[in-house]
Amino acid sequence: MVVPPRRRAWFCAVTVLLLIAPARRIHAQVIATHWIAPGTGSFTTAANWDNGVPSSSYDTFIANGTLATPTMATLSGTGSVRTLQIGANNILYLGLGSTFGVY
């Protein structure tokens, strides 16, 4: 049986797409959030962040403290971030028994 050239080309194209499609990696969207609360506040309070409470997909920045007004984000419980940057005059305080992961 002879397969017409057009049908053979279509079949080859579909086969290639089916082979390539599963190999594509799906990446989670990375989100950044910055600490905006002055002074001390809870790490798990959404209002203390400009883009919500961070999780393992968030690039996280605690950097708004000054020498006159240092910032302290306090975590009581469990927290995680993708990346963490803590600037001068800023503290991430982990309460007793708290766990924190950077992924």
TABEL-V36933 format. One record per pair of residues at least 12 apart in sequence whose ideal C-beta (glycine too) atoms are under 6 Angstrom apart, sorted by sequence separation. I is the first residue (numbers start at 1). J is the second residue. D is the distance in whole Angstrom. If there is no record, write none. Layout:
{{I J D} {I J D}}
This chain:
{{36 50 5} {33 49 5} {34 50 5} {33 51 4} {84 102 5} {70 89 5} {71 90 5} {72 91 4} {73 92 5} {74 93 5} {75 94 5} {76 95 4} {33 54 5} {60 81 4} {72 93 5} {77 98 6} {78 99 5} {79 100 5} {80 101 4} {81 102 6} {82 103 6} {67 89 6} {76 98 6} {58 81 5} {59 82 6} {66 89 6} {75 98 5} {56 80 4} {58 82 6} {59 83 5} {60 84 5} {61 85 5} {62 86 5} {63 87 3} {65 89 4} {33 58 5} {57 82 6} {65 90 4} {56 82 6} {31 58 5} {32 59 4} {33 60 6} {34 61 5} {35 62 4} {54 81 5} {63 90 6} {62 90 5} {28 57 5} {35 64 6} {43 73 5} {40 72 4} {42 74 6} {43 75 4} {43 79 6} {35 73 6} {56 103 5}}
